[in-house]
Amino acid sequence: MNSGGKKLAYNVVGTVVGAVLAGLAIFGIVSYQNGVDTPQTNQQVINYNS
């Protein structure tokens, strides 16, 4: 392969890897948010005067 072909191959591989990582990140965030069923409640009172 010539240097131009290698550069193109690296660009393609980099694009694919980046897309896969982005997809996994988005999927992870969405699945995490869907998994949180309980609403947020205050578990403790913060006392600023202490």
C-alpha positions as CSV (number, residue, x, y, z in Angstrom):
1,M,0.0,0.0,0.0
2,N,1.2,3.5,-0.7
3,S,1.1,6.2,2.0
4,G,-2.1,7.7,0.6
5,G,-3.9,4.4,1.0
6,K,-2.6,3.9,4.5
7,K,-3.8,7.3,5.5
8,L,-7.3,6.6,4.0
9,A,-7.4,3.3,5.9
10,Y,-6.4,4.9,9.2
11,N,-9.1,7.6,8.6
12,V,-11.8,4.9,7.9
13,V,-10.7,2.8,11.0
14,G,-10.7,5.9,13.2
15,T,-14.1,6.9,12.0
16,V,-15.5,3.5,12.6
17,V,-14.0,3.2,16.1
18,G,-15.2,6.7,17.0
19,A,-18.7,5.9,15.8
20,V,-18.8,2.7,17.8
21,L,-17.6,4.4,21.0
22,A,-20.1,7.2,20.5
23,G,-22.9,4.7,20.0
24,L,-21.9,2.8,23.1
25,A,-21.8,6.0,25.1
26,I,-25.2,7.1,23.9
27,F,-26.7,3.7,24.5
28,G,-25.2,3.6,28.0
29,I,-26.6,6.9,28.9
30,V,-30.0,6.1,27.6
31,S,-30.1,2.7,29.3
32,Y,-28.9,4.2,32.6
33,Q,-31.6,6.9,32.5
34,N,-34.3,4.4,31.6
35,G,-33.1,2.2,34.5
36,V,-33.7,5.0,37.1
37,D,-37.3,4.5,38.1
38,T,-37.3,6.0,41.5
39,P,-37.7,9.8,41.6
40,Q,-35.0,11.8,43.4
41,T,-35.8,12.5,47.0
42,N,-33.8,14.3,49.6
43,Q,-32.3,11.7,51.8
44,Q,-30.7,14.1,54.2
45,V,-31.0,17.8,55.2
46,I,-27.9,19.8,54.7
47,N,-27.2,22.2,57.6
48,Y,-25.2,25.2,56.5
49,N,-24.9,26.5,60.0
50,S,-22.8,23.8,61.4
